[in-house]
Amino acid sequence: MATDVAGGALDPVMAVAMVGALGVGSQWLAWRLRMPAIVLMLVAGLIAGPGLGLFDPQRDIGTLMGPMISVAVAIILFEGGMTLELQSLRGAEQGVKRLVVVGAPLGWVGSTLALHYMAGLSWPTAAVFGGIMIVTGPTVIAPLLRTARLSRRPAQLMQWEAIVNDPIGALAAVLAFEVVIVTASAGSLGHAAWEIARGITVAAVAGYAAGWLLSEAFRRAFVPEFMKVPVVFAALLGIFGLTNQLLHESGLLAVTVMGVVIANADLPSYTELRRFKEHATVLLVSGVFILLAASMDRETLARLDWNALALVVATIFIVRPATVLVSLLGTNIPFKERLLVGLTGPRGVVLVAVAGLFGERLVAEGFEDAAALTPLAFALVAATVVLHGFSLAPLARILGLAGSGTPGVIITGGSRFSAALAQAFQSVDVPVLVTDTNRARLRTARDMGVPVFFGDVLSEAAEHSVEIMNYGRVLAVSDNDAYNTLVATDLGPEFGRDNVFQLGRAKQESRRHALPNSLGGQVFAGGLSYLEIGSKMAQGWDVRVTSLTEDFDFEAWKECHQDAVPLGLVHPSEGLFFMTPKEQPYHKKGVKMIWLGPSRDDKPQSRAEADTAGD
């Protein structure tokens, strides 16, 4: 049976299934509604837990809940470490170093003061929670930056501050927690300091050694490809458990260091490791959030009074801006960028997970006020995510630090066709960038005034030089079918499979040359190949723009241009869409269609087209 009629308790298997369904379901619904997932997970957990009483983790899962959350937090921090590729800090090194070296301690002190004087927490509890509060949440920052399409430097500052401070905040909480616990139990401060130093040293050395050994084993092919992910997770759990035996919660530091070492080992299989790790983290993040939200009861929620509101206001509008502005004094970062970063600090699931973990430990050690940590963490996360989710893009536009309203297009492969297509995009106010590894192929686009990037779009140079946040779609139209497929496959997870397109491949109808659906992008330009488009351009064809109206709709246009190839359409409010065999143009006022067709005569083929042509 799934439930106990007398007590209303769920079977443990059913309880775990509910956690998965609520967590993943909330993330999917958030994607569909274009809302912050963390808010929907909070709502789902509160409804299922204290709201309707359907799910109580302590009742339904029991003693396994604590270890589950501990392991999940360890894997989440390991994931944070694996995102810390030091080479990616180029262009923002100075600002990120200041925000970490100066900003983290300042934020810790400021948060601790706010917690003590605003929320009324004791100094020990405030010090532990204050360390966690410097975490700004990389899982929350990334979607906000993608939506706002900020300029490169403020986006880098926010992203890397979140990534680097993610483990540092947890480490600060670990240190404060150990100081509180060891000091309370040890005979002297000297003994407490020795215990802490020993645990930190062993954890850092163990994490570094584990990361280095794994990297060398993978590089020397001591581990088969299909076992690399299981070996990584087995080593992660082993190091976490071993170091925790030496110093409680120092395993969090060990797994973070281990992730950083692997991230910077330049492994050929690193991409596969990172993607699998990201998938696991999505499940764990949602699971931890649902568990913690459902664990709160109405009495705990009642702790959120005016003191909690004062804490949230002080954190957002005093502690965060002051920390950033002081940290970045004397740098070459413009004041507008400092202000934007200072007014943007959404907290994420790591804050809630670590607060829930240490809150329970502190209560068990006799610090009763630590019971308020979880509801305070939820209040801070909900307030910052909702506020910054709605304010970041408008604030960035006011300060002149946001990209254009329409997501742009990256075109890989320089040619007459790509240059003409890019110029057509510019005529309808769609940002565009043409890239190629051959400088000569970019000459036509450059002469037309189209922005170009000389280099490989998949290179680290492109990652550091191209404002990726300003672009939402990729067109792979080079003369190399294999490269087009590689670009579409590699950039698909970042841009979304529905936003990556490529030209038709030569011999694509042959079963011998057919590729699986997991490779490549969507069909573009009616499936025409590079040679077929090149032939048409040589015959005088060109890329043109025409406005569609109720009087001159797609069917009317097709009658006038039976040989033409529709490429895409731009709606004034809904943006750019590319034509695929499954897509049909919008018959709405203001839609402009981009198409490839023969050069027209001096007189248009119809009066309706003459009135609506945009080229």
PLY file of the C-alpha trace (Angstrom):
ply
format ascii 1.0
element vertex 615
property float x
property float y
property float z
element edge 614
property int vertex1
property int vertex2
end_header
0.00 0.00 0.00
1.20 3.52 -0.76
-0.30 5.14 2.31
-1.03 4.36 5.91
-4.72 5.14 6.43
-4.34 5.67 10.15
-1.37 8.00 10.14
-1.54 9.30 6.57
2.14 8.44 6.06
3.49 7.73 2.62
5.48 4.63 1.84
9.18 5.68 1.60
9.34 4.69 -2.07
6.22 6.72 -2.79
7.66 9.64 -0.82
10.86 9.65 -2.90
8.75 9.42 -6.06
6.73 12.44 -4.92
9.91 14.42 -4.32
11.09 13.65 -7.86
7.73 14.42 -9.43
7.30 17.73 -7.58
10.89 18.85 -8.19
11.23 17.98 -11.87
7.62 18.95 -12.54
8.22 22.39 -11.02
11.33 22.90 -13.15
9.47 21.89 -16.31
6.51 24.16 -15.50
8.90 27.03 -14.78
10.49 26.51 -18.21
7.08 26.57 -19.88
5.96 29.68 -17.99
9.39 31.37 -18.20
9.49 31.80 -14.44
12.28 31.18 -11.90
12.14 27.45 -11.12
13.17 27.97 -7.53
9.95 29.91 -6.80
7.72 27.15 -8.16
9.67 24.51 -6.22
9.18 26.53 -3.05
5.44 26.80 -3.69
5.13 23.09 -4.53
6.99 22.03 -1.38
4.95 24.31 0.86
1.65 23.15 -0.63
2.51 19.44 -0.39
3.99 19.82 3.11
2.57 22.33 5.59
-0.23 23.35 3.22
-2.12 20.10 2.53
-0.14 17.74 4.76
0.32 15.22 1.94
4.05 14.85 2.52
6.19 15.12 5.66
9.83 14.15 5.03
10.56 13.42 8.69
7.52 11.15 8.88
7.71 9.53 5.46
11.47 9.21 4.92
12.69 9.26 8.50
16.34 9.04 9.45
17.45 8.86 5.82
16.53 12.49 5.20
19.63 13.94 6.91
22.18 11.82 5.01
20.29 12.38 1.74
20.52 16.16 2.11
24.19 15.98 3.17
25.16 13.92 0.11
23.06 16.11 -2.19
24.73 19.29 -0.89
28.15 17.68 -1.39
27.35 16.84 -5.02
25.93 20.33 -5.62
29.15 21.92 -4.32
31.24 19.50 -6.36
29.29 20.69 -9.39
30.07 24.27 -8.40
33.75 23.41 -8.25
33.64 21.78 -11.69
32.26 24.98 -13.21
35.28 26.95 -11.99
37.54 26.94 -15.05
40.16 29.53 -14.22
40.81 30.42 -17.89
37.22 31.65 -18.19
37.98 34.50 -15.81
39.78 36.45 -18.53
38.46 39.99 -18.81
36.92 39.95 -15.34
39.84 38.76 -13.20
40.28 41.97 -11.25
36.61 42.41 -10.44
36.04 38.75 -9.55
39.14 38.67 -7.32
37.96 41.77 -5.48
34.43 40.37 -5.05
35.90 37.15 -3.64
38.93 38.32 -1.63
37.39 41.55 -0.31
33.67 41.06 -0.93
33.25 37.65 0.69
34.61 38.69 4.12
32.76 42.02 3.96
29.54 40.26 3.02
30.03 37.75 5.83
30.48 40.49 8.41
27.62 42.60 7.04
25.23 39.64 6.90
26.18 38.56 10.41
25.45 42.07 11.74
22.10 42.16 9.94
21.15 38.73 11.27
21.99 39.69 14.84
20.45 43.16 14.94
17.57 42.75 12.48
16.53 39.11 12.92
17.54 38.86 16.57
19.75 35.76 16.19
22.54 34.99 18.64
26.10 35.74 17.53
27.07 32.08 16.97
23.99 31.33 14.86
24.32 34.64 12.98
27.98 33.92 12.19
27.15 30.51 10.70
24.24 31.76 8.61
26.11 34.95 7.64
28.74 32.83 5.90
26.13 31.11 3.76
24.48 34.42 2.83
27.44 35.53 0.69
26.39 32.85 -1.85
24.52 34.45 -4.77
23.40 31.23 -6.47
24.88 30.26 -9.88
21.81 28.10 -10.67
19.66 31.25 -10.34
22.05 33.79 -11.90
22.47 31.88 -15.19
18.81 32.02 -16.34
18.50 35.65 -15.21
21.55 36.64 -17.27
20.24 34.70 -20.27
16.94 36.58 -20.10
18.43 40.04 -19.49
21.24 39.67 -22.10
23.68 41.88 -20.22
26.93 43.30 -21.52
29.87 40.94 -21.17
31.70 42.37 -18.14
28.79 42.76 -15.67
27.49 39.37 -16.77
30.92 37.81 -16.15
31.21 39.52 -12.77
27.85 38.18 -11.60
28.37 34.72 -13.03
31.86 34.15 -11.67
31.16 35.77 -8.32
28.31 33.27 -7.93
30.43 30.32 -9.04
33.46 31.14 -6.87
31.54 32.28 -3.80
29.26 29.23 -3.95
31.80 26.92 -2.26
33.40 29.80 -0.33
30.09 30.64 1.33
29.58 27.03 2.30
33.16 26.91 3.57
32.60 30.07 5.62
29.57 28.41 7.19
31.61 25.27 7.83
34.35 27.27 9.54
31.89 29.23 11.67
30.02 26.05 12.56
33.21 24.26 13.56
34.37 27.25 15.63
31.05 27.24 17.46
30.91 23.48 18.03
34.60 22.80 18.72
34.88 25.82 21.02
31.86 24.62 22.96
33.23 21.10 23.34
37.00 21.63 23.45
38.86 22.46 26.61
40.59 25.53 25.16
40.64 27.84 22.17
44.05 26.44 21.22
42.65 22.93 20.97
39.70 24.23 18.94
42.03 26.04 16.53
44.14 22.91 16.12
41.11 20.76 15.34
39.88 23.24 12.73
43.30 23.69 11.08
43.84 19.93 10.97
40.44 19.29 9.38
40.84 22.04 6.78
44.35 20.93 5.81
43.39 17.28 5.48
40.21 18.15 3.54
42.05 20.41 1.08
44.89 17.90 0.56
42.48 14.98 0.18
40.32 16.87 -2.31
43.31 17.96 -4.37
44.83 14.48 -4.33
41.56 12.84 -5.35
41.06 15.30 -8.21
44.64 14.89 -9.44
44.56 11.08 -9.25
41.26 10.91 -11.13
42.52 13.31 -13.80
45.70 11.30 -14.32
43.76 8.02 -14.40
41.43 9.41 -17.08
44.27 10.96 -19.08
46.26 7.70 -19.08
43.19 5.63 -20.00
43.28 3.62 -16.76
39.49 3.97 -16.59
37.26 2.98 -19.55
35.01 5.67 -20.98
31.76 4.07 -19.79
33.03 3.95 -16.18
34.34 7.52 -15.84
31.13 9.03 -14.46
30.52 6.19 -11.93
34.16 6.39 -10.80
33.90 10.16 -10.29
30.78 9.82 -8.15
32.20 6.91 -6.17
35.37 8.91 -5.45
33.25 11.95 -4.56
31.25 10.01 -1.97
34.38 8.33 -0.62
36.29 11.60 -0.12
33.21 13.26 1.37
32.73 10.49 3.93
36.42 10.15 4.77
37.09 13.83 5.43
33.87 14.19 7.42
35.26 11.63 9.82
38.17 13.96 10.54
36.16 17.19 10.82
32.40 17.40 10.59
31.26 18.98 7.28
34.85 19.49 6.09
33.91 17.05 3.33
32.18 19.97 1.61
35.55 21.68 1.23
37.20 18.48 0.00
34.66 17.80 -2.77
34.74 21.45 -3.87
38.54 21.35 -4.23
38.24 18.03 -6.06
35.82 19.58 -8.56
38.08 22.58 -9.19
41.08 20.32 -9.88
39.12 18.20 -12.38
37.70 21.30 -14.08
41.18 22.67 -14.76
42.84 19.39 -15.76
41.98 19.90 -19.48
40.49 16.42 -19.86
39.20 15.33 -23.30
36.09 13.80 -21.69
35.41 16.78 -19.43
32.38 17.91 -21.44
30.64 14.57 -20.97
31.46 14.56 -17.25
30.11 18.08 -16.85
26.87 17.43 -18.69
26.09 14.28 -16.74
26.97 16.10 -13.53
24.64 18.96 -14.48
21.78 16.53 -15.06
22.35 14.92 -11.68
22.52 18.34 -10.06
19.15 19.36 -11.52
17.57 16.33 -9.83
19.39 16.96 -6.55
18.67 20.69 -6.46
14.96 20.12 -6.99
14.92 17.22 -4.52
16.67 19.15 -1.74
14.45 22.16 -2.23
11.24 20.10 -2.10
12.43 18.21 0.98
13.32 21.37 2.90
10.19 23.26 1.90
7.93 20.34 2.80
9.73 19.94 6.16
8.59 23.32 7.40
5.49 23.40 9.54
3.12 26.28 10.20
4.77 27.04 13.51
8.11 27.43 11.74
6.58 29.65 9.06
5.12 31.83 11.81
8.70 32.85 12.64
8.67 35.00 9.49
7.64 38.26 11.16
8.61 41.90 10.72
12.16 41.08 11.83
12.49 38.72 8.88
11.23 41.45 6.53
13.75 43.90 7.98
16.53 41.36 7.41
15.54 40.84 3.77
15.36 44.60 3.10
18.70 45.25 4.81
20.38 42.40 2.92
19.14 43.50 -0.51
19.44 47.28 -0.22
22.25 47.83 2.31
24.58 44.85 2.78
24.78 43.73 -0.85
25.30 47.17 -2.51
27.79 48.28 0.18
29.78 45.05 -0.16
30.08 45.35 -3.95
30.81 49.09 -4.07
33.50 48.87 -1.40
35.05 45.76 -2.97
35.34 47.35 -6.42
36.80 50.68 -5.27
39.89 51.60 -7.25
39.16 49.24 -10.17
38.63 50.28 -13.80
35.06 48.97 -13.74
32.58 51.78 -14.56
30.24 52.90 -11.79
27.16 51.80 -13.77
28.44 48.23 -13.84
29.29 48.32 -10.13
25.80 49.62 -9.35
24.11 46.92 -11.43
26.11 44.16 -9.74
25.48 45.69 -6.32
21.73 45.78 -6.84
21.61 42.20 -8.12
22.24 39.33 -5.72
19.69 36.51 -6.02
20.20 33.62 -3.62
19.73 30.01 -4.66
19.28 26.47 -3.49
22.75 26.18 -1.93
21.75 28.83 0.63
18.64 26.87 1.58
20.33 23.47 1.53
23.30 24.49 3.70
21.06 26.54 6.04
18.80 23.53 6.53
21.79 21.29 7.15
23.49 23.51 9.73
20.23 24.67 11.27
19.46 21.13 12.37
23.01 20.60 13.65
22.98 23.82 15.68
19.59 23.03 17.21
20.91 19.61 18.21
23.85 21.36 19.90
21.54 23.53 21.96
21.24 26.69 19.83
17.45 26.92 19.72
17.32 30.09 17.60
18.92 28.14 14.72
15.46 26.72 13.99
14.78 30.03 12.24
17.55 29.52 9.65
15.51 27.50 7.15
12.48 29.84 7.03
14.79 32.87 6.86
16.70 31.24 4.01
13.48 30.55 2.11
12.29 34.12 2.66
15.57 35.55 1.37
15.64 33.25 -1.66
12.02 33.95 -2.62
12.38 37.72 -2.19
15.64 38.04 -4.12
14.66 35.70 -6.97
11.31 37.40 -7.55
12.70 40.93 -7.17
15.76 40.48 -9.38
13.87 38.29 -11.84
11.66 41.26 -12.66
14.11 44.11 -12.09
17.41 42.99 -13.68
16.47 43.48 -17.35
14.76 46.91 -16.89
17.58 48.13 -14.63
20.20 46.99 -17.15
18.38 48.81 -19.96
18.16 52.00 -17.86
21.90 51.84 -17.20
22.66 51.03 -20.84
24.14 47.62 -20.01
21.66 45.34 -21.78
21.64 43.93 -25.28
18.97 44.66 -27.86
15.39 43.57 -27.33
15.54 40.86 -30.01
17.91 37.91 -29.45
20.52 37.92 -32.19
21.83 35.28 -34.58
25.32 33.82 -34.88
26.08 32.72 -38.45
29.06 30.36 -38.79
30.63 30.35 -42.23
31.47 33.37 -44.35
30.08 33.53 -47.91
28.02 35.75 -50.19
24.90 34.05 -48.87
25.76 34.51 -45.17
26.68 38.16 -45.78
23.40 38.84 -47.60
21.45 37.00 -44.91
23.20 38.98 -42.17
22.41 42.25 -43.93
18.74 41.21 -44.14
18.73 40.54 -40.38
20.19 43.97 -39.75
17.46 45.58 -41.86
14.82 44.21 -39.45
16.84 45.15 -36.32
18.02 41.64 -35.45
21.63 41.60 -34.10
23.88 39.33 -36.13
27.47 38.07 -36.07
29.25 36.20 -38.87
32.16 33.95 -37.85
34.74 32.06 -39.88
38.26 30.69 -39.47
39.22 32.15 -42.87
39.63 35.92 -42.80
39.09 36.26 -46.56
35.62 34.72 -46.33
34.58 37.48 -43.93
35.53 40.27 -46.33
32.09 40.55 -47.99
30.26 40.73 -44.66
32.76 43.22 -43.29
32.40 45.44 -46.38
28.61 45.42 -45.82
29.06 46.68 -42.27
28.16 43.36 -40.65
29.92 42.48 -37.34
32.35 39.57 -37.81
34.50 37.31 -35.64
37.66 35.84 -37.11
38.11 32.47 -35.42
36.34 29.26 -34.48
33.00 29.83 -32.77
33.72 26.75 -30.61
37.08 28.08 -29.38
37.87 29.57 -25.98
38.68 32.82 -27.78
35.09 33.04 -28.98
33.83 32.27 -25.48
35.84 35.20 -24.12
35.31 37.65 -27.01
31.73 37.11 -28.20
28.79 38.53 -26.26
26.99 35.18 -26.20
24.18 36.58 -24.04
23.09 38.83 -26.93
22.42 35.88 -29.23
19.63 33.35 -29.11
20.06 31.33 -32.33
22.84 29.75 -34.35
22.97 29.14 -38.12
25.69 26.77 -39.33
26.07 27.57 -43.06
29.74 26.88 -43.81
30.94 24.83 -46.80
31.88 21.95 -44.45
28.92 19.71 -43.58
30.84 17.96 -40.82
31.74 21.27 -39.19
28.15 22.50 -39.45
26.99 19.33 -37.70
29.69 19.74 -35.03
28.68 23.36 -34.34
24.99 22.49 -34.14
25.65 19.51 -31.87
28.07 21.32 -29.56
26.03 24.52 -29.17
22.67 22.73 -29.01
22.67 22.24 -25.20
23.62 25.89 -24.61
21.19 27.55 -27.03
18.52 24.82 -27.06
18.04 22.28 -29.85
15.13 24.30 -31.25
17.41 27.32 -31.75
20.25 25.67 -33.69
20.00 25.27 -37.49
22.22 24.08 -40.32
22.18 23.72 -44.09
21.21 20.44 -45.67
24.05 17.96 -45.95
25.24 16.49 -49.22
23.95 12.93 -49.69
21.68 13.43 -46.67
18.99 11.26 -48.29
21.34 8.27 -48.48
20.96 5.74 -45.68
24.71 5.21 -45.74
25.29 8.90 -44.90
22.30 9.49 -42.62
23.07 10.73 -39.10
21.09 10.01 -35.91
18.70 12.67 -34.63
21.03 13.37 -31.71
23.55 14.98 -34.07
23.20 18.27 -35.92
20.56 20.98 -35.89
17.24 21.66 -37.50
16.83 21.95 -41.25
17.35 25.45 -42.62
16.65 26.98 -46.04
14.36 24.17 -47.09
17.16 21.63 -46.76
19.29 23.23 -49.50
22.99 22.36 -49.33
25.87 24.82 -49.46
26.57 24.01 -53.11
22.90 24.44 -54.07
22.67 27.84 -52.37
26.01 28.88 -53.88
24.71 27.96 -57.32
21.57 30.04 -56.84
23.58 33.03 -55.60
25.78 32.74 -58.70
22.62 32.89 -60.85
21.68 36.24 -59.30
19.51 35.11 -56.39
19.53 37.26 -53.26
18.14 37.41 -49.71
15.17 39.75 -49.45
12.65 40.98 -46.86
8.92 41.35 -47.45
6.15 42.45 -45.09
3.12 40.17 -44.82
-0.33 41.63 -44.26
-3.92 40.44 -44.32
-4.14 41.45 -47.99
-0.74 40.04 -48.91
-0.33 36.90 -46.81
1.99 33.93 -47.20
-0.19 32.24 -49.83
-0.29 35.42 -51.92
3.46 35.80 -51.59
3.96 32.18 -52.65
1.91 32.75 -55.80
4.22 35.63 -56.72
7.43 33.73 -55.91
6.87 30.05 -56.59
10.59 29.26 -56.84
11.64 31.26 -53.76
12.78 29.67 -50.48
11.32 31.11 -47.24
14.03 31.40 -44.58
12.46 33.05 -41.54
10.07 35.65 -40.22
10.25 38.46 -37.69
7.29 39.47 -35.57
7.52 42.87 -33.81
6.71 41.40 -30.39
7.48 37.68 -30.71
10.87 38.04 -32.37
12.64 35.95 -34.98
11.60 32.48 -36.16
13.25 30.32 -38.80
11.19 28.44 -41.34
11.27 24.64 -41.10
9.02 22.12 -42.82
6.85 22.17 -39.66
6.65 25.97 -39.33
4.09 28.19 -41.04
4.30 32.00 -41.20
2.19 34.12 -38.88
-0.62 35.88 -40.69
-0.39 38.86 -38.39
0.10 42.52 -39.05
3.70 43.62 -38.91
5.30 40.25 -39.70
8.27 40.46 -42.06
9.46 37.43 -43.99
13.09 36.83 -44.96
13.47 34.75 -48.09
15.88 33.67 -50.82
14.80 34.20 -54.41
15.71 35.36 -57.91
16.47 39.00 -58.54
13.25 40.85 -59.31
12.47 42.91 -62.39
12.30 46.68 -62.26
8.53 46.42 -61.62
7.22 44.28 -58.73
5.05 41.33 -59.71
2.01 42.68 -57.86
0.75 45.98 -56.49
0.21 44.36 -53.09
3.86 43.34 -52.91
4.93 46.79 -54.06
3.06 48.27 -51.08
4.56 45.85 -48.53
8.09 45.05 -49.70
10.71 45.76 -47.09
13.84 45.42 -49.21
0 1
1 2
2 3
3 4
4 5
5 6
6 7
7 8
8 9
9 10
10 11
11 12
12 13
13 14
14 15
15 16
16 17
17 18
18 19
19 20
20 21
21 22
22 23
23 24
24 25
25 26
26 27
27 28
28 29
29 30
30 31
31 32
32 33
33 34
34 35
35 36
36 37
37 38
38 39
39 40
40 41
41 42
42 43
43 44
44 45
45 46
46 47
47 48
48 49
49 50
50 51
51 52
52 53
53 54
54 55
55 56
56 57
57 58
58 59
59 60
60 61
61 62
62 63
63 64
64 65
65 66
66 67
67 68
68 69
69 70
70 71
71 72
72 73
73 74
74 75
75 76
76 77
77 78
78 79
79 80
80 81
81 82
82 83
83 84
84 85
85 86
86 87
87 88
88 89
89 90
90 91
91 92
92 93
93 94
94 95
95 96
96 97
97 98
98 99
99 100
100 101
101 102
102 103
103 104
104 105
105 106
106 107
107 108
108 109
109 110
110 111
111 112
112 113
113 114
114 115
115 116
116 117
117 118
118 119
119 120
120 121
121 122
122 123
123 124
124 125
125 126
126 127
127 128
128 129
129 130
130 131
131 132
132 133
133 134
134 135
135 136
136 137
137 138
138 139
139 140
140 141
141 142
142 143
143 144
144 145
145 146
146 147
147 148
148 149
149 150
150 151
151 152
152 153
153 154
154 155
155 156
156 157
157 158
158 159
159 160
160 161
161 162
162 163
163 164
164 165
165 166
166 167
167 168
168 169
169 170
170 171
171 172
172 173
173 174
174 175
175 176
176 177
177 178
178 179
179 180
180 181
181 182
182 183
183 184
184 185
185 186
186 187
187 188
188 189
189 190
190 191
191 192
192 193
193 194
194 195
195 196
196 197
197 198
198 199
199 200
200 201
201 202
202 203
203 204
204 205
205 206
206 207
207 208
208 209
209 210
210 211
211 212
212 213
213 214
214 215
215 216
216 217
217 218
218 219
219 220
220 221
221 222
222 223
223 224
224 225
225 226
226 227
227 228
228 229
229 230
230 231
231 232
232 233
233 234
234 235
235 236
236 237
237 238
238 239
239 240
240 241
241 242
242 243
243 244
244 245
245 246
246 247
247 248
248 249
249 250
250 251
251 252
252 253
253 254
254 255
255 256
256 257
257 258
258 259
259 260
260 261
261 262
262 263
263 264
264 265
265 266
266 267
267 268
268 269
269 270
270 271
271 272
272 273
273 274
274 275
275 276
276 277
277 278
278 279
279 280
280 281
281 282
282 283
283 284
284 285
285 286
286 287
287 288
288 289
289 290
290 291
291 292
292 293
293 294
294 295
295 296
296 297
297 298
298 299
299 300
300 301
301 302
302 303
303 304
304 305
305 306
306 307
307 308
308 309
309 310
310 311
311 312
312 313
313 314
314 315
315 316
316 317
317 318
318 319
319 320
320 321
321 322
322 323
323 324
324 325
325 326
326 327
327 328
328 329
329 330
330 331
331 332
332 333
333 334
334 335
335 336
336 337
337 338
338 339
339 340
340 341
341 342
342 343
343 344
344 345
345 346
346 347
347 348
348 349
349 350
350 351
351 352
352 353
353 354
354 355
355 356
356 357
357 358
358 359
359 360
360 361
361 362
362 363
363 364
364 365
365 366
366 367
367 368
368 369
369 370
370 371
371 372
372 373
373 374
374 375
375 376
376 377
377 378
378 379
379 380
380 381
381 382
382 383
383 384
384 385
385 386
386 387
387 388
388 389
389 390
390 391
391 392
392 393
393 394
394 395
395 396
396 397
397 398
398 399
399 400
400 401
401 402
402 403
403 404
404 405
405 406
406 407
407 408
408 409
409 410
410 411
411 412
412 413
413 414
414 415
415 416
416 417
417 418
418 419
419 420
420 421
421 422
422 423
423 424
424 425
425 426
426 427
427 428
428 429
429 430
430 431
431 432
432 433
433 434
434 435
435 436
436 437
437 438
438 439
439 440
440 441
441 442
442 443
443 444
444 445
445 446
446 447
447 448
448 449
449 450
450 451
451 452
452 453
453 454
454 455
455 456
456 457
457 458
458 459
459 460
460 461
461 462
462 463
463 464
464 465
465 466
466 467
467 468
468 469
469 470
470 471
471 472
472 473
473 474
474 475
475 476
476 477
477 478
478 479
479 480
480 481
481 482
482 483
483 484
484 485
485 486
486 487
487 488
488 489
489 490
490 491
491 492
492 493
493 494
494 495
495 496
496 497
497 498
498 499
499 500
500 501
501 502
502 503
503 504
504 505
505 506
506 507
507 508
508 509
509 510
510 511
511 512
512 513
513 514
514 515
515 516
516 517
517 518
518 519
519 520
520 521
521 522
522 523
523 524
524 525
525 526
526 527
527 528
528 529
529 530
530 531
531 532
532 533
533 534
534 535
535 536
536 537
537 538
538 539
539 540
540 541
541 542
542 543
543 544
544 545
545 546
546 547
547 548
548 549
549 550
550 551
551 552
552 553
553 554
554 555
555 556
556 557
557 558
558 559
559 560
560 561
561 562
562 563
563 564
564 565
565 566
566 567
567 568
568 569
569 570
570 571
571 572
572 573
573 574
574 575
575 576
576 577
577 578
578 579
579 580
580 581
581 582
582 583
583 584
584 585
585 586
586 587
587 588
588 589
589 590
590 591
591 592
592 593
593 594
594 595
595 596
596 597
597 598
598 599
599 600
600 601
601 602
602 603
603 604
604 605
605 606
606 607
607 608
608 609
609 610
610 611
611 612
612 613
613 614
